[in-house]
Amino acid sequence: MVERFHETENLMTRRTIKLIHQGRYAAEIPVELVEDDTGWSPYLSVEDATMLDAVRKALREGDVAAAAKYGRVFALVQVAG
């Protein structure tokens, strides 16, 4: 059997904030970026990518409470123009 993914010895993570914008809402979501010695680095874990998709969907549907389970949510207000 051919293994599709390989383990790396130099795996490191760092915390960062991703900003998700949908319609009149924005959310700051804390995630971990995975850094390793491959050409795909840095990348999100499957769990964090799924979480960002859930936040994006909740904001698109106007479900602020669901999005707020994952991070800070803001309502955007146009002030000029």
N, C-alpha and C positions, 0 to 999 in steps of 0.2 A: 504494500500500500504506500502510495506517495503522500508524504506529509505536505500540506499546503502552507502551513505557517511554521515559522521556526522561532525558537526561543532566543532571546538575546541576553547577553550577560550584562550589558551596560544600560539597563532600563532605569529611567529616572522620571519622576512626575513633578509638575509644579502647578500650583493653584493659580487660576486667573478668572476673570469675569468676562462672560460673553454677553453682548447686548443684542437682544431680540426685539425687532420693531415690526409690529403688525397693525395697520390702520392707525387708530388714534392712541394706541398703547405702546409702551416699551417696557422691557423687563431686563434687569441685571441678574444673570444667573451664574453662580459660582460653579466652575468645572475644573477638572484636572487635565492638563495636557501631558501626554505621554511622550517622552523623548528617548530615543534609542539610537543605535548605530546604523539604522536602515535609512534609505532614501525617502521614506514616507513620514519621517518625523518633523515636527511634532504633530500628534493626532489625538483625537478624542477616543475615549473608551466607548464601547457599544452602549453602555448604560447612560453615559453622559449625552451621547448623540440622540438616543431615544428620549431622554428627558428634554432636550432642547426642542425636539419635534413636538412633544406633548405641550410645552409652553407655547410654541408658535401656534399650534392648533387652538389652544384655549384662548389666546389673545384674538385670533381671527374670529372666533365665535363669541367674543365679548365676555367670556367666563373668567373674570378677573380673580375670583376666589381660587379657582383651580390653578391658575398661573402663579398666584402668590404662594402656593405651597412650596415652590422651588426657589423663589428669590423675590427681590423687590420689584414692584410693578408701578409704573408711572402712567398717568394720563397726559397726553401731549396736547398743548394748547397753542394755537397760532397767535403770535403777538404782533406781527407786522406783515404787510404785504399782501 
